[in-house]
Amino acid sequence: MGVIHGEEMVLNIGPQHPSTHGVLRLKVKTDGEVVSDIYPVIGYLHRSFEKHCENVTYEQVVPYTDRCDYIASMNNNLGYAVTVEELMGIEVPEKVEYIRIIVAEFNRIASHLLALGTYGLDVGAFTPFLYMFRDRERILDMFEMVCGARLLYNYIWVGGVSHDLPKGFVETAYQFLDYFEPQVTEYNNLLTYNKIFVERTADVGVLPPDVAINYGVTGPNLRASGVKWDIRKDEPYSIYDKFDFDVPVGQGELGTIGDCWDRYWVRMREIEESVKILRQALKGLPKDGDVHQAIPKKIRPPKGSIYKRTESPRGDLAYYITSDGKPKPYRLKMRSPAFTSLSVLNKISKGWMLSDVIAILGSLDIVLGEIDR
Amino acid sequence: MTRYFQNIWETITTLLTGFGITWVHMMKIKKNNVTLQYPEEKWPRPERNIGFNHDDYNVIRSRLTVDINDCIGCLKCMRACPVGCIHIDTVKADVRGEDIQEVGHVGITSNGSKKAMVVTRFDIDMTECCYCNLCTFPCPEECIFMTGGPNADRHHIDYEFSEYDRSDLIYRFAKKGTQEKMTEIKAPKEPKVKA
């Protein structure tokens, strides 16, 4: 008995749709309910970040990097700061390095909590979303205490950070970690091992490792496919080589390696690893030191160019900066991890049902601010 | 067949585990309540017990404000702004560090520096402001700052400043009529030609 093919229909998802995590439009070609082709239309959030950077000084680029991946602004700031520092050859005080690691890892937890919570929302679980946002709120409160902002921090500058950690921060951070660690078990009971959730995600949207590498997918999406690749470990920047942590990879516990559940689970385990790093960093944080000491009066990098990558919660975030010796960058290019993650969507969601496409898209954890820039 | 019943069993048990957690939280909702009823209850409240006080903040990114009596018109904040939402015009004062009564210009700042410039216009367009806080750092007199937090003694916190008209969000800090009066003062005194 042959398969009967009906007339193909093109369906528009978005640009205003809660499941697309921003202003993304998907042109989905469907045969009945089976998806045969997806064409993502991007650019609704384009703000010409790179061209803008050519018209502002190096200090003023930092608030613009905030607005790229607005879920994890600290990591974006860190990537930019590390890149310019390497171009200029600035040595940063040890205290600044520790503060940077602390805020970056806190932001990684916050970002993953948002990713996992909204992923539950995508596949129909509302409660975990509220629980994870409740805990993310406490991290944002701590950031507000540090730099006054909750989402767009402009905290990590070239050569330093804008403010020292306020008094009482370390105690608050320890309190949060003590409170937060048992919560992961609660999330697991609530969502991770829930049969309905597992049925929706396990074995769905399998991303084989070779396809992931061919498409340039990085970060948790790549690690979920079983490839052990983490810039923090393999090409350490800042002081990540001082910390002891594991790189979780997908093992296909409940399905195939590289399915949606693995991508979810790798993020959950990365939260635990971030807690490990945070405990070590809070312990090693130097008591005294001036956070403004290494900030240059005038940022004028020597002529030349640099490409440096860092590990943001979404993957391999890299900046390419060309300097002509003036106070403004001659050219600034940002390699955004979510962009490459989205490009693989068409490949892995062919042949799945329409509702599975939402599950696959959610598991890729894209941020449209970063894709469109 | 066993698989079928096993699936049903697993669904029920994992669902009940989830419901159990929600139930436990519902029982202690009074203690764990995190939602604020916004207009009646305002953040920050000390009883929220996150572990820090209002004064411990480094800064609060609320509204920008300027203490115009301390402003020397150095334009550093204007140059630091990445979006260009600060507009400053200055006129050179006749005598450095002297008060000009007509426009209410104060000659010496609270830090003791003598002003060489009269600020005739100091506008901050809060519709364009991106709250990056970059303008407050270069200020030599610390006269531009974010309200509230550690600056609460200088200006109370103000984060509820929505308006019906966009032009109401352009904050004009220079003293009213400075521009006109300064042009009058500065204008070369020509002998009046009789008609």
HADDOCK unambig.tbl for C-alpha pairs under 7 A between the chains (distance, minus, plus):
assign (segid A and resid 56 and name CA) (segid B and resid 82 and name CA) 6.59 0.50 0.50
assign (segid A and resid 60 and name CA) (segid B and resid 82 and name CA) 5.19 0.50 0.50
assign (segid A and resid 63 and name CA) (segid B and resid 132 and name CA) 6.16 0.50 0.50
assign (segid A and resid 145 and name CA) (segid B and resid 57 and name CA) 4.65 0.50 0.50
assign (segid A and resid 145 and name CA) (segid B and resid 58 and name CA) 6.35 0.50 0.50
assign (segid A and resid 146 and name CA) (segid B and resid 57 and name CA) 6.44 0.50 0.50
assign (segid A and resid 146 and name CA) (segid B and resid 58 and name CA) 5.81 0.50 0.50
assign (segid A and resid 147 and name CA) (segid B and resid 58 and name CA) 6.04 0.50 0.50
assign (segid A and resid 147 and name CA) (segid B and resid 59 and name CA) 6.09 0.50 0.50
assign (segid A and resid 148 and name CA) (segid B and resid 58 and name CA) 6.64 0.50 0.50
assign (segid A and resid 148 and name CA) (segid B and resid 59 and name CA) 4.85 0.50 0.50
assign (segid A and resid 148 and name CA) (segid B and resid 60 and name CA) 4.04 0.50 0.50
assign (segid A and resid 148 and name CA) (segid B and resid 61 and name CA) 5.02 0.50 0.50
assign (segid A and resid 149 and name CA) (segid B and resid 60 and name CA) 6.80 0.50 0.50
assign (segid A and resid 149 and name CA) (segid B and resid 61 and name CA) 5.73 0.50 0.50
assign (segid A and resid 154 and name CA) (segid B and resid 132 and name CA) 5.95 0.50 0.50
assign (segid A and resid 163 and name CA) (segid B and resid 58 and name CA) 6.76 0.50 0.50
assign (segid A and resid 166 and name CA) (segid B and resid 56 and name CA) 6.27 0.50 0.50
assign (segid A and resid 166 and name CA) (segid B and resid 57 and name CA) 6.49 0.50 0.50
assign (segid A and resid 166 and name CA) (segid B and resid 58 and name CA) 6.20 0.50 0.50
assign (segid A and resid 167 and name CA) (segid B and resid 56 and name CA) 6.60 0.50 0.50
assign (segid A and resid 168 and name CA) (segid B and resid 52 and name CA) 6.67 0.50 0.50
assign (segid A and resid 172 and name CA) (segid B and resid 51 and name CA) 5.87 0.50 0.50
assign (segid A and resid 189 and name CA) (segid B and resid 17 and name CA) 6.47 0.50 0.50
assign (segid A and resid 189 and name CA) (segid B and resid 18 and name CA) 6.24 0.50 0.50
assign (segid A and resid 190 and name CA) (segid B and resid 17 and name CA) 6.89 0.50 0.50
assign (segid A and resid 190 and name CA) (segid B and resid 18 and name CA) 4.51 0.50 0.50
assign (segid A and resid 193 and name CA) (segid B and resid 14 and name CA) 6.94 0.50 0.50
assign (segid A and resid 194 and name CA) (segid B and resid 14 and name CA) 5.04 0.50 0.50
assign (segid A and resid 194 and name CA) (segid B and resid 15 and name CA) 6.42 0.50 0.50
assign (segid A and resid 195 and name CA) (segid B and resid 10 and name CA) 6.30 0.50 0.50
assign (segid A and resid 195 and name CA) (segid B and resid 11 and name CA) 4.99 0.50 0.50
assign (segid A and resid 195 and name CA) (segid B and resid 14 and name CA) 6.15 0.50 0.50
assign (segid A and resid 196 and name CA) (segid B and resid 11 and name CA) 6.64 0.50 0.50
